[in-house]
Amino acid sequence: MKQISENVWQICAGVFPANSYLWTGPVPGGAIVVDTGLDPGPILAGLKALDVRPAAIFCTHGHFDHIGSASVLQNAFESDVYLHAADAKTAKVANFLMMAFKIPAKLKLPRFSLLQDEVGETRIGEVSIRHRLVPGHSPGSCLIEIDGTCFSGDTLYSGGLGLSKIPGEDPDVLRSSLRKVWDTIDPATLVCPGHGRTAIFAEIREHNTELVEFMAARNEGMAA
């Protein structure tokens, strides 16, 4: 477990490594989990080390490496698990995608509380958790924003792109989603992606040239 900021810890583990995050603050139990990876052990150990319990779990999207341990954590702490409704079908085929990736494991889905709006807020304790629907990597991918930190899943990376040619992914839609939110994110925002390192958004704008070039490209569906 790696401390990223005063109240954000990053955990990366499992047979298919992906970032999970613990956010600590004024919520019941003291924590919110964002994305759960495939291995619950390190997350449980991190929660124990910080002496907190998750008031809620937010999944940026429904791929197996972001929802894999949600059911275990929900059963352990009786936490609500939030996912956008547009990715409900994505979550339901998570085990098939794992088979395609030749991952010898099978996950059980949690009981999801489905987010419906394109932009909305969920109030937990003294904290408002904002979600913004940014389809492209998957139909229901979201940015999850808590107190100056943006958990971006596989939509926005500190370096490179989150394109993986998996079912449900649409590069043109992703480009449109990024263009829509690009100028609305505060440059000082801490961006915590689903894979790779975290970064301040101003650094991403300046140094992630692959992403900037991708956004500047013409959509394939547009006339020349």
Secondary structure, DSSP 8 states (H G I E B T S, - for coil): -EEEETTEEEEEETTTTEEEEEEESSSTTEEEEE---S-HHHHHHHHHHHT-EEEEEE-SS-SHHHHTTHHHHHHHH--EEEEEGGGHHHHHTHHHHHHHTT---------EEEE-SSEEEEEETTEEEEEEE-TTSSTT-EEEEETTEEEEETT--SSS------TT--HHHHHHHHHHHHTTS-TT-EEEESSS--EEHHHHHHH-HHHHHHHHS--TTS--
